[in-house]
Amino acid sequence: MTTILEPFDERHLVALGEMVDDPELLRFMRVPEPVPPDFARTWLDRYEEGRRDGSREAFAIVDEDGAFLGLALAPRIEHDARTAELGYVVAPAARGRGVATEALRRLTEWALEELGMLRLELLISVDNVASKRVAERCGYVREGVLRSLHVKQDIFEDTEIWSRLATDA
Ligand SMILES: CC(C)(COP(=O)(O)OP(=O)(O)OC[C@H]1O[C@@H](n2cnc3c(N)ncnc32)[C@H](O)[C@@H]1OP(=O)(O)O)[C@@H](O)C(=O)NCCC(=O)NCCS
């Protein structure tokens, strides 16, 4: 399956609204629970603001026909430190087909080559086996565990930090 990254915008709001209640997404991502009614719009506004000031970026993952498959994210871009945190989520119906692996490959290439980052980070729950597999497949290195890291609201969780450097092969 061909996966394409296109800037996340208005066109993707409905698809995001349909995906945001997925239990896996809520379990492993920083989406508040219960999900506020206008959350997709709030999320788009935050990323469009980040796109303007260079602090964040979001892509929709789509297939060759433009069908929405998920999101590829840079929730934190630090230009001075040349370091960015990346993230990804795939729509439940599109999981298990290599979409996240392909999307992270493209997102990594974009962050290293277009943004000029030297260090990329992934924060992955110790319980998220699938995401760790995606990180490994994309050449990220597991550095260790951040114990009881704040995830959202009153949720704290042991979280693995994985990295990829511009100097990695
Ligand atoms: C994690 C997630 C992005 C994976 O998306 P995906 O498109 O299914 O991922 P891929 O198909 O590219 O690869 C998944 C890999 O994990 C493996 N995997 C999936 N579920 C697994 C499980 N429960 N146990 C072990 N391995 C698992 C698959 O076999 C595959 O490995 P392989 O390529 O060696 O076969 C998707 O499950 C998701 O959106 N989850 C909710 C949000 C989330 O967790 N985002 C990441 C936050 S760090």
The ligand as an SDF file (V2000), in Angstrom:
LIG
                    3D

 48 50  0  0  0  0  0  0  0  0999 V2000
    0.8650    1.5410   16.8480 C   0  0  0  0  0  0  0  0  0  0  0  0
    0.2070    1.7140   15.5020 C   0  0  0  0  0  0  0  0  0  0  0  0
    0.5070    3.1150   14.9780 C   0  0  0  0  0  0  0  0  0  0  0  0
    0.7440    0.6660   14.5110 C   0  0  0  0  0  0  0  0  0  0  0  0
    0.1880    0.9420   13.2320 O   0  0  0  0  0  0  0  0  0  0  0  0
    0.2390   -0.1480   12.0520 P   0  0  0  0  0  0  0  0  0  0  0  0
    0.0380    0.5500   10.7630 O   0  0  0  0  0  0  0  0  0  0  0  0
   -0.6310   -1.2900   12.3890 O   0  0  0  0  0  0  0  0  0  0  0  0
    1.7630   -0.6310   12.1660 O   0  0  0  0  0  0  0  0  0  0  0  0
    2.5710   -1.5270   11.1190 P   0  0  0  0  0  0  0  0  0  0  0  0
    1.6400   -2.4130   10.3950 O   0  0  0  0  0  0  0  0  0  0  0  0
    3.4490   -0.6350   10.3120 O   0  0  0  0  0  0  0  0  0  0  0  0
    3.5440   -2.3410   12.0890 O   0  0  0  0  0  0  0  0  0  0  0  0
    3.0860   -2.8590   13.2560 C   0  0  0  0  0  0  0  0  0  0  0  0
    4.0580   -3.9020   13.7360 C   0  0  0  0  0  0  0  0  0  0  0  0
    3.6970   -4.2310   15.0700 O   0  0  0  0  0  0  0  0  0  0  0  0
    3.4010   -5.5830   15.1340 C   0  0  0  0  0  0  0  0  0  0  0  0
    2.3200   -5.6990   16.0830 N   0  0  0  0  0  0  0  0  0  0  0  0
    1.0970   -5.1360   16.0150 C   0  0  0  0  0  0  0  0  0  0  0  0
    0.3970   -5.4450   17.1200 N   0  0  0  0  0  0  0  0  0  0  0  0
    1.2130   -6.2170   17.8720 C   0  0  0  0  0  0  0  0  0  0  0  0
    1.0750   -6.8540   19.1180 C   0  0  0  0  0  0  0  0  0  0  0  0
   -0.0210   -6.7220   19.8510 N   0  0  0  0  0  0  0  0  0  0  0  0
    2.0930   -7.6010   19.5890 N   0  0  0  0  0  0  0  0  0  0  0  0
    3.2340   -7.7100   18.8810 C   0  0  0  0  0  0  0  0  0  0  0  0
    3.4550   -7.1100   17.7060 N   0  0  0  0  0  0  0  0  0  0  0  0
    2.4460   -6.3710   17.2140 C   0  0  0  0  0  0  0  0  0  0  0  0
    2.9730   -5.9860   13.7370 C   0  0  0  0  0  0  0  0  0  0  0  0
    3.1600   -7.3830   13.5500 O   0  0  0  0  0  0  0  0  0  0  0  0
    3.9610   -5.1870   12.9380 C   0  0  0  0  0  0  0  0  0  0  0  0
    5.2120   -5.7980   13.0290 O   0  0  0  0  0  0  0  0  0  0  0  0
    5.8380   -6.4960   11.7060 P   0  0  0  0  0  0  0  0  0  0  0  0
    5.9600   -5.3800   10.7200 O   0  0  0  0  0  0  0  0  0  0  0  0
    7.1230   -7.0550   12.1570 O   0  0  0  0  0  0  0  0  0  0  0  0
    4.8200   -7.4880   11.2820 O   0  0  0  0  0  0  0  0  0  0  0  0
   -1.3430    1.5180   15.6110 C   0  0  0  0  0  0  0  0  0  0  0  0
   -1.5820    0.3080   16.2760 O   0  0  0  0  0  0  0  0  0  0  0  0
   -2.0480    2.6690   16.3410 C   0  0  0  0  0  0  0  0  0  0  0  0
   -2.4550    3.6530   15.7040 O   0  0  0  0  0  0  0  0  0  0  0  0
   -2.1920    2.5530   17.6930 N   0  0  0  0  0  0  0  0  0  0  0  0
   -2.8410    3.6020   18.4910 C   0  0  0  0  0  0  0  0  0  0  0  0
   -2.0200    4.8750   18.5760 C   0  0  0  0  0  0  0  0  0  0  0  0
   -0.5730    4.6050   19.0040 C   0  0  0  0  0  0  0  0  0  0  0  0
   -0.2910    3.7280   19.8050 O   0  0  0  0  0  0  0  0  0  0  0  0
    0.3610    5.4150   18.4300 N   0  0  0  0  0  0  0  0  0  0  0  0
    1.7470    5.3460   18.7950 C   0  0  0  0  0  0  0  0  0  0  0  0
    1.9940    6.0890   20.0550 C   0  0  0  0  0  0  0  0  0  0  0  0
    3.6790    5.9300   20.5820 S   0  0  0  0  0  0  0  0  0  0  0  0
  1  2  1  0
  2  3  1  0
  2  4  1  0
  2 36  1  0
  4  5  1  0
  5  6  1  0
  6  7  2  0
  6  8  1  0
  6  9  1  0
  9 10  1  0
 10 11  2  0
 10 12  1  0
 10 13  1  0
 13 14  1  0
 14 15  1  0
 15 16  1  0
 15 30  1  0
 16 17  1  0
 17 18  1  0
 17 28  1  0
 18 19  1  0
 18 27  1  0
 19 20  2  0
 20 21  1  0
 21 22  1  0
 21 27  2  0
 22 23  1  0
 22 24  2  0
 24 25  1  0
 25 26  2  0
 26 27  1  0
 28 29  1  0
 28 30  1  0
 30 31  1  0
 31 32  1  0
 32 33  2  0
 32 34  1  0
 32 35  1  0
 36 37  1  0
 36 38  1  0
 38 39  2  0
 38 40  1  0
 40 41  1  0
 41 42  1  0
 42 43  1  0
 43 44  2  0
 43 45  1  0
 45 46  1  0
 46 47  1  0
 47 48  1  0
M  END
$$$$
